[in-house]
Amino acid sequence: MEARDLWAEGPENGHMDVLLAALRAAAEPTRLRIVALLTRGELTVSELVHILGQSQPRISRHLKLLTEAGLLTRHREGSWVFHRLAESGPGAEVAQHLNVLLPDEGVQDQVLTRDRERLAEVKRQRAEAAAAYFRDNAESWDKLRSLHVDDAEVEKVISRLLPGDGIENLLDVGTGTGRMLELLAPRARRLQGIDLSREMLAVARANLERADCGNCRVRQADLYQLPYPAAVFDAVTVHQVLHFLDQPAAAIVEAARVLAPGGRLVVVDFLPHDQENLRQEHEHRRLGFADKEIGAWFGRAGLTAKNTEHLSGAPLTVAVWVAEKPPTDTKQETPPP
């Protein structure tokens, strides 16, 4: 990245001030550690307090300075505030350059190594809480989802927005009980679903066998590292999954990777809401997503947003977002089993 890119925005007499403010904000040990941690995903204040071993007021002051200088952005969801690295502007570019200069994991640095270990602990705790929830609720998962929105109406929209026929390969990310596979089995030649929970997959297999969906397969896999080559699926669905994730944007990027040119990605989730109980009772990481946020993630994944539909419920509103992959690359024939 050339140095002149740093001066792309802002009034002419303010360029130097903007850059100096970003450099001053980062030139402090704790703030530099925060920047390093946020390269690995968004974090809340409480998570940063745990990782850095400092008081909440002190961490909040550091975050305020970094945000005002343009290195970070903040996103409030109910009582939680998520912090992430800025994606544009001089502050964002300063943060990117600083992270190139920081020691990587192969270099011994006691402070950064300890931070990374505590970050791994935080992520492990999140994953264990989510896994325990899915394990405890696998049998009643579809019922739990229907408490807040009419699944039948959502399924009608999904069916309408996907091609009526001609789908060779379809992937359902975070398949849960396999409901999307069962719904779309008549529309595709081969369907595959992935989920990290063995308990969920056991329910999905039983449901698909009962529905005589012989063209459907499920397997255990990580949605951040799908076990498929690029450009292999004509359609990918991500149904009520993103709000559980630590890195929802990364999940969309990975789904886009396996999508064939001209293929369609369908994402279903909640619009922003204030139902805090979903965090405590159902392990929701995010309280919904705005259209603009999903659209930006589509763009960064190389997709073109095509349709958005909202289905109002009480108290939640479900959104269906659809994007397509430009028809440029070469599609592979068949995904591996």
PyMOL commands that set and color helices and strands:
alter all, ss='L'
color gray80, all
select helices_A, chain A and resi 3-7+12-26+29-38+45-52+56-68+90-101+110-137+141-145+151-161+179-187+198-210+242-244+248-258+277-282+291-300
alter helices_A, ss='H'
color red, helices_A
select strands_A, chain A and resi 43-44+72-77+80-85+167-173+188-195+216-220+233-239+259-270+304-312+317-324
alter strands_A, ss='S'
color yellow, strands_A
deselect
rebuild
show_as cartoon
